[in-house]
Amino acid sequence: LCLVSLAAALDFKYHHTEELEQYLKGVHAAYPSLTHLHSIGRSVEGRDLWVLVLGRFPTHHKIGIPEFKYVANMHGDETVGREILLHLIDFLVTSYGRDPVITRLLNNTRIHIMPTMNPDGFEATKVPDCYYTRGRYNRNGEDLNRNFPDAFENNSASIQPETRAVMDWIKNETFVLSANLHGGALVASYTFDNGNPVTGALEGYSRSPDDDVFIHLAKTYSSNHASMYKGTGCDNRQTFPEGITNGYSWYQLEGGMQDYNYVWGQCFEITLELSCCKYPPADQLEKFWRDNKVALIEYIKQVHLGVKGQVTDKNGNPIPNAIVEAKGRPHVCPYRTNEQGEYFLLLLPGTYVINATVPGFKSMLKTVEIHDNTGNFSALKQDFSFPEVSDQIRSRVASCPKTPLYQELARASAAVKPTVHILVLITVMLVIFK
């Protein structure tokens, strides 16, 4: 009873490092079979980067159950997300077994919640401000949302401990869907944050191969938020139709976390700007929780969009590193199966051809009809079995290089154009000569 009382004693105020740790440990102690608490690394000043995992199998990945994550407070002075994620934890654990929707959600989804990615920056913000403080950065003065490898440009920033911890975390889990929570605006922003002519940046919009899915994800959050969907922004100069924006269309950003998740983590992530004031007074936190509560839950459900399955050999053994993608939307870093041979593809309802490829063998194509299964908490299941592949043969593929992959694609595209022009010129000259 004492443990349950401790876990339930969450009020609407700002929780500093010791209080935050105490709360998370109290929740885990009160709900040990539903939660798993661990640190994925440490900040520059040595503070733990805590993650609370919730689900029916909180300690490990279970085949068929997708992985979801929320990350907040990567800018230390943007604080609303940090607190509403604590209240989301409280809502999930206290609703499990009582609310049928939350119970099914946790039974079929493994949810990872990191309330703060930049605890040093939060603690360094001594005087809260609506607009800007040095607490935005980590202890080394680096902006963590400009600190990841970039798919378009060489990012010269030195990788920080907090960034490295998140990169390793993404590498070690099979994350399918994610959101990072910020402040300073009211909008759901989606990939790409950076761009080049290959992705349409010359037209002011950097389009990913899954642009339709990202628009849907952003609208899911904004339409379930109390006011984000209105698109009025925070002043008269800035409006966001339906409360969403393509990241590049808003402003160009190099080394952002959401692009890194999508390109190298095979995880669809959007950025949620939740408050016009970066560090609002604590007495407003309860309203922020009410405004975001439904949207936070509805967004998690989207991890069950699309199609999932396993790729196996003739003996039923999983094949890791097989490429599985929907025809017509290839990724610059091909999406591959994990160690259990699993793949997860977020796709809107419709008809798709799924292409599974084991290097050295003939590809397999399967046509699937995808419906909206988010209410059933399970994407469409479509497995692939390669009868020619034995368990002695394994695809050994190096991880996708951390180079500006779209930069190389742009060079390749540019290299083709002069060749075409030369061929046309030669043809014309031959006609004239004749």
N, C-alpha and C positions, 0 to 999 in steps of 0.2 A: 504493500500500500504506500509506503514511503517513496519507493522508486517511482510508482505511477504518479504520485503527487508531485515529485520533482520534475518528471517529464512534462506534466500538464501545466506547470507553473511558468508559462511563457507569456510575458506581458508585452505591450507595445511600447518598446523603448529600444535604444541602440545598445547592443550587446558587444562589449569589448572582448578581447581575446580570451581571457580567463572565463568570462561568463559564457561565451560561445562554446568553448570546449566543455565546460561543465554541463551545459544543456545537451550537447550532442552525446556525451558519455551517459547522461541520465536517460536519454531516449533509448540508447542501445541496451542499457541495463534493464530497462522496463520492458523492452520488446526484443529480446535476444534472438528469437526465431524469425523475426520479420526484418531485422536490420543487421547491417555489418558496418562498423566504423573503422576507418583506416586513414592513414596519412599517405599521400602520394609523393611527398617530398617536403622540403623546408624552404622558407623564404630566405632572403639575404641575411636577415637578422636572426634566423634560426627558428622562426615560428612554423608550426606544423600547417600543412595545407590539407585540412581535413575534408574527407568525403564520407557521407553517410549513404549507404546503399540500402534500398528498400525493395522487398519482393518476397515471393514464396521461397526462392533460392538465393538469398542475399550474398552468400559467400563465394559463389562461383557461377560461371556462365552455364546455362542449360540449353541444350540443342533445341532450336525452335523458338526460344524466348528472346526477343530483341532487347538490346541495351540502349537506354536513354540517359541523357545527362542534362542538368542545368548547372551553369557556372555563373557566379555573381561577383561583383566587387573587384574586377580585374583592374579597374581604375579606383584606387583607394578612397577617393572623395566622392564616388558615386555609390550611395549607400542604401537606397531603397531596396534593391534586389537582394542584398545581404539579409535584410530583416524579413522580407516576405518569403524567402526560401526557408527560413526557420519556421515560419507559420505554416508553410506548405507541408513540411515534415510533420508538424504537430497535427495538422488536419488529416494527413494520410494514415498515420499510426492509430489515431483515435477513431477513425472511420472504418478501419479494416475489421471485417466481421460484422459490422453494423449496416454499412451502406453497401448494397449489392454492386453498384457500379465501381466504387473504389476497391472493393474486394476482388472483383474480376480483373480490374486494371493491375493490381499488385500481384495477382496470381499468374498473370500472363505477360508481365513486363518487369524488367530489372531496371530500377530507377536509381541513378547516381546523382547526388546533390552536393555541390561544393559551394557553401555560402560565401567564401572569400578566397579569391586567388591572389589577392594582394593585401595580406593582413598588415604588413609594414606600412603601406600607404594609408590604410585606414587609421592606424594608431598615430601616424604622423600628422593627421588632420586635426590640429588642436582647436582651430576656430572654424566651425562649419560655414560653408559659403555656398550660395546657390549656383555660382558660376564656375569658379576655378580655384584650386589650391595646389600646392606642390605635392599634396598627398595623392594626386592623380598617378604619380610615378612610383616605381618601387624604390627601395633604399639606395640603389645605384643611379637613380635619376632616369631610368628607362621607362618608356611607355610600353607596357606589356602587349598592347594591341597594335603595336608596330614592330613586334619583336620576333615574329615567326618567319620561317622561310616563305618566300613569295613566288607564286607561279608565273609572274610576269617580269619581275625585275630582280637583280641581285640585291638582296637586303644586307647591307653592311653592318647592321646592328649586332652587337655581341649577345648571343643567346643567354638569357638570364636564368637563374635557378628555378624561378617559378614557371617560366616558359618551358624549360627542359623537362620539368616534372609533368606538365600537361602533355607535352609531345610524347613522352614515354607512356603515359597513361592511355592516350589515344592508341598508341601502337599495341598495347597489351590487352585492350578490350575490343570487342566487336561493336563499337557504337554505330547506331543507325541514324539516330536523330538527336539534335541538341539545340540549345539556345543559350546565348550569353546575355546577361542582364546588365544594363547600363542606365545612366541618367543624364539629363541635360536636354532631352527632347521627348516627344511622345509619338513614337512610330515603330513599326516593325520593318527592319532593313534586311535585305537578303543579297546573296552572292550574285555577281562578283563585286568586291570592293575595289579591285584594281582591274585593268584591262588593256587591250591593245586592238589594232584593227581586226584581228581574227575574231574577237568576241564582240565587235560592234562599237568599240569605244569612240570611234570617230563620230558616231551618231549620238554620243552622250549616254549610252546605255550598254553596260557590259553583260552580255547574255551568256549564261551557262547552258550546257546541254539539257539541263533539267529545269529550265526557267519556269515552265508551267507548274511544276511541283512546288518550286520556291514561292511563286505567287500565291498558290493555294495555302501553303504553310503560314505565310505572313498574314494572309487574310483570315485564316483560322484564328490566329491570336487577336488581331485587331477587332474582328467582328464580335468576339466574345468578351472583349474588354469594355468597361463601362463607358469609355468615351473615345478611345483611340480611333475607332472606326470612323468618327466624324471628320478626321483628317485636318482639323484646324491648326494643329501644331501648337507652338508656344507663343507666337506673336503673329502679327498681321503680315509679316514679310515671308513667312514660311508655311506652306500648306502641303499636305501629303494626301492625295486622293485615296479614300478608303483606309487611310492610316498606314499605308505601306510605301516603301520605296526600294528601288534597286540601289545598292550601296554606292556604286560608281556614279549613278545619276545624282546622288545627294552630294558626295564629295569623294575624291579619289583617296584611297588609303593603301599604303604599302605595308606588307607584313602582318595583315590582320588574321585573327584567329578563325573567323568563320570560313575564309577561303582556304586556310590550311586544313581545316577539318574536312572540307568537301573534296579537295584535290588529293591529299595524302592520307586522310583518315577514313575515306569512304563513308563519311558521316555528314548528313545534311544539317547545317547549322544556320540559324538566323540570329540577328542581333536585336534585342528588345530594349528600346529606350523608354523608360517607364515613368519619368518625372521631369517636368520642366526645370525644377530646382534639383541640382545634383545632390545636395545634402540638406533636405528639408527638416523642419522641426519635428521632434519625436511625436508630438501630438497629432501629426498627420498620418502616421504609419498605419493606423487602423483602417483609415479610408483607402490607402494604397492597397492594403490587403484585400479589402472588399472589391475594389475595382479590378483586381487581377486574378482573383481566386478561380473563377470559372474558366478564364482564358488559359491559365496554367494547366488545368486538368485537361481541357479539350485539346490543347497542343500536344500533351503527352500521348493522347490516343492516336495521333497521326503516325506514330511509329509503326502502326499496324496497317498502313497503306501498302498497296502494291503486291509484290510477290516475294516468296522466300522458299528455300529448299536446300537440299544437299546434293553434292556431286560425289558419286561413288564409283569404285572400280567393279570388275566382274564378280568380286567376292564380297561386295557390300562395304568395303573399307572406304573411308572418306579420302577424297583427293584434295589436298590443300593447293592453293595458288592457281587453281583453274580460273580462267577468265569467264565471268558471267555478266552479260550486259544486254540491255534491250536494244534491238536492232534500230539503227537510226539515231541513237544518242550515245555514242562512245565517249568515254572520259579520257582526258589527255594522259592520265595515269590509270590504266585499265583496272576496273574493280575485280578483285579476286576473292576466292573462297578462303575462309580461315582454316585453322588447323583441323577443325571438325568437318571440313568440306562444305561449310555453310555459306550461303550468300543471302543478302537482303537487298532488294531494290524497291525504293519508294517510287510508285507510279500511280497516276490518277486513274480512275475507272476508264476502261477502254480495251481495245484489242491490241496486243503486242506480240512480236516475235522475240523470244528470248534465245540468245546465242550463248551456248556453253562451249568453251574451248580448252582442251588440255594440249599444251604445246607438243607437237609431234604427231598428233592424231587428228582425224577428221572432226570438224565441229558438229555439234548437235543443235538443231533448231526446233523449238517448240512454240506453237501459237497458243497464247493464253487469253482468256477473257477475264479481265479484272473488274471486280465490283468493289464498292466501298464497304470494306469489312472492318472499319475502325470500331463500329458498334459491337462487333463480335470478338474484338480483341485478338484477331489473328489474320495476317495477310494470307492471300491465296498460296497454297503449297504446291510447288512444282519441282520434283526431283529430277536429276539426270544420272543415268547409269551408263558408264563407258565399258562395254563388254570386251574391248580389245586391251584395256588397261589392267595390268595385274598389280598386286600389292608390292611387287619388287620395283615397279617403275613409279617414280615420284617426280613431279615437276619441281625443279630447283630453280627458283627465280629470285634474283636479288630484289630488295625492296626498291620502290620507285625513287630515283635520284632526287635530291633536294635542289635541283637546278631550276631556273625559270623556264618551265616546260612550255608555256605558251609563247615565250620569247623565241624558242627554237621552232615552234610551229609557224610563227610569223615569218621567220627567216626562210623556212621551207616554202611557204606560200609565195613570198616575194621572189624566190629563186626561180619559180616556175614561169612567172610572167615574162621576163626578158626572153626566155626560150621560145615561148609562144610567139612573141613579137618578131623574133628573128626568122622563125619558120614562115610566118605570114609574108615577111619582106622577101625572103628567098623565092617563095611561090610567085609573088607579083613580078619579081625580076625575070623569072623563067618565062612567064607569060609574055612580058614585053619583048624579051629576047627572041622568042619564037615568032 
